[in-house]
Every structure is written in structure tokens, then in C-alpha cells.
Amino acid sequence: MKQLVHLIVFSFSISTFSQYTDVINSNRPGLSVSAYAVGKNVVQAEMGVFYEQQDHNLLNTQSNIWGTNISLRYGLLFEELELNWEGTFQNQNITFANFGTEESRTNFGMNRLGLKFLIYDRYKAPERNKPNLYSWRANNLFQLKNLIPSVSVYAGANFVLGDNPFFAGDPTISPRIMVATQSRLTPRFVLISNIAYDRIGTDFPEWSYLVSLSHAFRNPKWSVFVENQGIDSDRYSDILLRSGVAHLFNENLQADINLGASFKNNPSRIFVTMGASYRFDFHKDTFKPIDEQKAGENGGPIQKNSMKKKEREERKKLKRSKNGSGAEDIDLGPTKKQLRKLKKEEKKKKSRGGGTIAF
């Protein structure tokens, strides 16, 4: 899941200067979305199956819902940009106790496509990734400045295909916007929040929020999370709570499970989800030549480029030598003009049968 990857990275004090990480960065098992992208040219599939028991006291109905959710993510053009398709396909069997009848509904409960872009990376500056060599507390305990998050923005659209019983009357396409933040509270705790405005322009626009707190164990391949979700719409409003665990098998494969429930009884909801995420890693690191780097790029030094500094010092020494300032002479080797002159002299010597000139 998204929290697991960054916790692993931060737990070992690894400095990263791009979206790409050495291990998979998944949004599972919760629904909250990380502020970070998967990395340029990375293709990632996040899939799961779920079961939900849903009972509505006012309507006196009981529902069993089975389904699958899929997210396909791609690092597009550059490190900060991600293209993401999210889909939930489900079957709901409803029993109407008052009438003794049953009904089955099958379609997409979610079908949307969007772009996410990181506008502020809190830890891009190398000095913010460096440990404090003089304070264990500064490196391991919570500080107020740790609440400052990395921030990304999302823009996309929902698609209602055909006669969808879950979104009757909605237009085929409706916009969605979101802001996602991510804060590293301590080396083992990460806080993520999402605020979204969904189905804009429909009869039932929806506001929602997600707040997720994750913790990595001493064995960083295991991580747990707790998540709170709020939904406000004329169609459906609720507050949900979920919690789960994720396990990292290798740098490209993660499995997870979570369960949750609602706080109301119209309807009441209890659900469980299990799934996995897999990464197809086509990412390639790109580094600038050292003489073209700016301060701190590629994890380099913050001070001015040492090669350029050395060249300036050599020029100063040469200038002092020419001006007779007493500086020692610098052997820079023959110039191109001197080499051409020496070659001509060598040819003349050979034509006269003389020896060669060594240079």
C-alpha cells in the first residue's frame, strides 16, 4: 500500500529525489490516495475482491454485495504525473422483506479516469532527507513541522455506461476533482488525507474526505493502517471506518486485507476486502552530466560544482604564472598549434633522413 512503501523508505533513511521508489508504491488496501505518483514509465495494477453485508432499517431490506475493484496506474511523461483508471464492478442481491421479493443489480459502482500531479514535494530538497546526527529525538519522534505535507491535485471524470441501476439519471460523464496530501509524522507513521468533489453537475454532487494513518512495524515488510471516510450527498451520506494490514513479498508484489463498517443503520454496512498489487517496472533513472547539475541534483553536494571550481583555480594559477607573480608553472601539454608545428618538423627530418622528434 502507499503507506508501506514510504514507511519502508523512510525507516531506512533512504533519500529519494523523484516519485519512483525501489519498492512498489500502492494505494491499497485503503481507499485513500497517496500524494506521490508511481514514477515515470511504471505500470501498476492494484486489484481486489470484496464482500459486503448491507441492511436498511427504514426500507427493511437486506443486501449481499460481491464485487471486484481494479486500479491501473501509469507514470506519464515525467515523475510527478500519473494517469489512473479506477473501476469497481459489483453484483448486489436485495431482499425486500415487506414484499417478499428479491432483486439483482449488476454494473459498475465506480468507473473513472483521471490525472494526478504533484505540485509540492516536501522531501525533494536533499537537506530535508538528512538525519540529524546530534539528536535521536529529532529523527524518531513527532515534531510539529512534520505535519507539513506533500501536496498533489487530481482532475478526472466519472463514466456511467448504459443503464446503470446504481446511478439512475446521471449523465454519461461527470467531472471529479481532488486534493491529496501526505505527511511523514515519524519514520514509522504516515498521515494521508484526501478531499474530493465528485459527480459535479449532476443532480447528486458529492463531497467526501478520507484520512488514513499508517504504521510500519520493525519488520518493514508488514504495515497496518486505520482509515476514516466521510461522504455527503443527497443520494447517500455516511461515515465509514476501516482497518487492515499489508505484506510486501518483494519489491514489485504486495498483498493486503482490510475490513470496515459504517456508523449508521440506513443502511448499515459491514465489508471485507482482500487483494494484491503488482508493478511492471520500466523506469530508468536519468542523470545530468556533473558539469550541468544544479546544486543538490542527483543527490549531489549542495555547494557549487567542484569541477567548475577546480577549472577556475587552474586558470587563475596560469594567469599568475604568465604575469610573473611567482606561482609555479602548470604543465598543460602542447597546444594544437604546437603539435602541428612538431609534426611538420618531423616530416622534414624524415625526408632528409634525420631522426624523429619525440613529443
Order of alpha helices (4+ residues) and beta strands (2+ residues): alpha-beta-beta-beta-beta-alpha-beta-beta-beta-beta-beta-beta-beta-beta-alpha-alpha
